[in-house]
Amino acid sequence: MERDGSNAAMRFLYGNPVGRAMIEVMLAVKAPKVMAWYLRTPFSKGMIRRYIRKYDISMKGYPRVGYRSFSDFFERRKIRNSFDAEQDHFISPCDGHLSAYTISPDSIFAIKGSNYRVSDLVDDETLAESFSGGQALVFRLAPNDYHHYCFIDDGIVHKHHFREGQLHSVQPIALANVPVFRVNRRVWTLLSTENFGPAVQIEVGALAVGGIVNERENEPVKKGETMGHFSLMGSTIVLFIEKDRMELLPELTAALSGGVEVPVKMGQWIGKKPGE
């Protein structure tokens, strides 16, 4: 969970005109790129212990190796991924705070006061229209989350489509003031899944995120296998699911009512086929 100081900084930057002007200046002078460069150098190693303490990060399940930089630490990979392997169980692709939205018949969904069309994130009109009436699942990754993500089902991963953009925060205060998902750097990918039909996954960069790294393309994949990872700091994954392909578990649906976020873990069972 973000600490109070970090939340206060985000409220200042996105909650008033002076802060938003500062953001525009930082983006214009490429401040995120400078920050990302520093975090990839050996000089940043001193940040690792402080980061672990600040965000109360458990290092269990990771290889015991010396990290060359903060970036090297942040992109660390677990020894093994654990996930719910039941065929009809829909799993979370990542650690994060989940929110869920219904996509209207005209392919619009609303997040924190900003209206998005599916085609704002997926620049294939025919594909975007196929998600009308479906679901948009949003997973916001916090600093203490594992920043790798896995495949949600057996199937085929198709071509990755990279779209250059800005690097705004994905904190709720930012989402309420900037159409973040429309303007931020992102990659969208069509997944042909065996149990839940076609799905589109979008990785959205944020703040100091210097890269979105997808490891597989145009090939068969298995549920729970690593799909890719984010480089540095917080970020977001958005999943579009077609209508009547998947329903969230009742306890999650109840918890998500009212627009709140629910913490989930990569590989956790969060949904099922309708009628199962």
Secondary structure, DSSP 8 states (H G I E B T S, - for coil): ---HHHHHHHHHHHHSHHHHHHHHHHHHTTHHHHHHHHHTSGGGGGHHHHHHHHTT---TTS-----SSHHHHHT---SS------TTEEE-SSSEEEEEEE--TTSEEEETTEEEEHHHH---HHHHHTTTTSEEEEEEE-TTS--EEE-SSSEEEEEEEEE--B----SHHHHTTS-HHHHB-EEEEEEEETTTEEEEEEEE--TT--EEEE---SEEE-TTSEEEEEESS-EEEEEEE-TTS-EE-HHHHHHHTTS--EEE-TT-EEEE-TT-
